[in-house]
Amino acid sequence: MEHDAIALVAEHWAIGLFVLAVATLCALMMGLSSLLGGRSRGPSKTLPFESGVTGVGSARHRFSVKFYLVAMLFVIFDIEAVFLFAWAVSVREVGWAGFWAAALFIVVLLAGLLYDSRVGVLDWAPKGRGRSAPARRPDA
């Protein structure tokens, strides 16, 4: 039993030394930054600042739901591209069964894209307000 513990320590001593060195380095960097860091205070230090522009107005601005829908569609079709790339790399190994599985995958995604276009997810620009166009409610 004791021999097994010594063998385990002898086998993994480098990992323990690495973890100890990383923890020491992190503590050293945090301690030095708190000792040597600047402590200036002022009214402009507390203002939010991004990309060289001082923020104006409220940060509680509402985004359109269409923004999130487009973002979700991008993620879905980006992941689809990754799956299809993996299929293209292994197309010789998977054979016809893999081909039909990939074809079914593409058909399901195209059906989802067709559904999204029919319900108006892909209509990014608002419709013009002509005489024939009905007035849209503000919450629509």
C-alpha positions as CSV (number, residue, x, y, z in Angstrom):
1,M,0.0,0.0,0.0
2,E,2.8,2.4,1.0
3,H,4.8,1.4,-2.1
4,D,1.8,2.3,-4.3
5,A,1.5,5.8,-2.8
6,I,5.3,6.4,-3.2
7,A,5.0,5.3,-6.9
8,L,2.1,7.6,-7.5
9,V,3.9,10.6,-6.0
10,A,7.0,9.8,-8.0
11,E,4.9,9.5,-11.2
12,H,3.0,12.8,-10.7
13,W,5.5,15.1,-8.9
14,A,5.9,17.3,-12.0
15,I,2.2,18.1,-12.2
16,G,2.2,19.2,-8.5
17,L,5.3,21.3,-9.0
18,F,3.6,23.0,-12.0
19,V,0.4,23.7,-10.1
20,L,2.4,25.2,-7.2
21,A,4.5,27.3,-9.6
22,V,1.4,28.7,-11.4
23,A,-0.4,29.5,-8.1
24,T,2.8,31.3,-6.8
25,L,3.1,33.2,-10.1
26,C,-0.5,34.3,-10.0
27,A,-0.3,35.4,-6.3
28,L,3.0,37.3,-7.1
29,M,1.4,39.1,-10.1
30,M,-1.7,40.1,-8.2
31,G,0.3,41.3,-5.2
32,L,2.7,43.3,-7.3
33,S,-0.1,44.9,-9.3
34,S,-1.9,46.0,-6.1
35,L,1.3,47.5,-4.7
36,L,2.6,49.1,-7.8
37,G,-0.7,50.0,-9.6
38,G,-2.0,53.6,-9.9
39,R,-4.5,54.9,-7.5
40,S,-5.8,58.0,-9.3
41,R,-9.4,58.9,-8.7
42,G,-11.6,61.5,-10.4
43,P,-15.0,62.1,-12.0
44,S,-13.9,60.8,-15.4
45,K,-12.6,57.5,-13.9
46,T,-16.1,56.3,-13.1
47,L,-17.6,57.0,-16.5
48,P,-18.2,54.1,-18.9
49,F,-15.9,54.4,-21.9
50,E,-15.9,52.2,-25.0
51,S,-14.1,52.5,-28.3
52,G,-13.2,56.1,-27.7
53,V,-16.8,57.3,-27.3
54,T,-18.3,58.3,-24.0
55,G,-21.7,56.8,-23.6
56,V,-24.8,59.0,-23.9
57,G,-28.3,58.0,-22.7
58,S,-29.5,55.0,-20.9
59,A,-27.8,51.6,-21.1
60,R,-31.3,50.0,-20.8
61,H,-31.9,50.3,-24.6
62,R,-34.3,47.6,-26.0
63,F,-33.2,45.7,-29.0
64,S,-35.5,44.3,-31.6
65,V,-36.4,40.6,-31.4
66,K,-35.2,40.3,-35.0
67,F,-31.7,41.0,-33.8
68,Y,-31.8,37.9,-31.7
69,L,-33.5,35.8,-34.3
70,V,-30.8,36.7,-36.9
71,A,-28.1,35.9,-34.3
72,M,-29.7,32.5,-33.5
73,L,-30.0,31.7,-37.3
74,F,-26.3,32.6,-37.7
75,V,-25.3,30.2,-34.9
76,I,-27.5,27.4,-36.3
77,F,-26.2,27.6,-39.8
78,D,-22.6,28.1,-38.7
79,I,-22.8,24.8,-36.7
80,E,-24.4,23.3,-39.8
81,A,-21.4,24.3,-41.8
82,V,-19.1,22.6,-39.2
83,F,-21.1,19.3,-39.4
84,L,-21.1,19.4,-43.2
85,F,-17.3,20.0,-43.2
86,A,-16.8,17.0,-41.0
87,W,-19.0,14.9,-43.3
88,A,-17.0,16.1,-46.4
89,V,-13.8,15.1,-44.8
90,S,-15.0,11.6,-44.0
91,V,-17.2,11.0,-47.0
92,R,-15.3,8.0,-48.3
93,E,-15.4,6.2,-44.9
94,V,-19.1,6.8,-44.3
95,G,-20.3,5.6,-47.7
96,W,-23.9,5.9,-48.9
97,A,-25.4,5.7,-45.4
98,G,-23.4,8.8,-44.5
99,F,-24.5,10.5,-47.7
100,W,-28.2,9.9,-47.0
101,A,-27.8,11.0,-43.4
102,A,-26.2,14.3,-44.6
103,A,-28.9,14.7,-47.2
104,L,-31.6,14.3,-44.6
105,F,-29.7,16.8,-42.4
106,I,-29.7,19.3,-45.2
107,V,-33.4,18.8,-46.0
108,V,-34.4,19.3,-42.4
109,L,-32.3,22.5,-42.2
110,L,-33.8,23.7,-45.5
111,A,-37.3,23.1,-44.2
112,G,-36.4,25.2,-41.2
113,L,-35.1,27.9,-43.4
114,L,-38.2,27.8,-45.5
115,Y,-40.4,28.0,-42.4
116,D,-38.3,31.0,-41.1
117,S,-38.7,32.8,-44.4
118,R,-42.5,32.2,-44.4
119,V,-43.1,33.6,-40.9
120,G,-41.0,36.7,-41.7
121,V,-37.8,36.1,-39.7
122,L,-35.7,37.0,-42.7
123,D,-37.5,40.2,-43.4
124,W,-34.9,42.5,-41.9
125,A,-36.2,45.8,-43.3
126,P,-39.6,47.1,-42.3
127,K,-42.3,47.3,-45.0
128,G,-42.9,50.7,-46.5
129,R,-46.0,52.6,-45.5
130,G,-47.8,53.2,-48.7
131,R,-51.5,53.4,-49.3
132,S,-51.9,49.7,-49.8
133,A,-49.8,48.7,-46.8
134,P,-51.8,48.4,-43.6
135,A,-50.6,50.5,-40.6
136,R,-48.4,48.3,-38.3
137,R,-49.0,48.3,-34.6
138,P,-46.0,49.6,-32.6
139,D,-45.7,46.3,-30.6
140,A,-45.6,44.1,-33.8
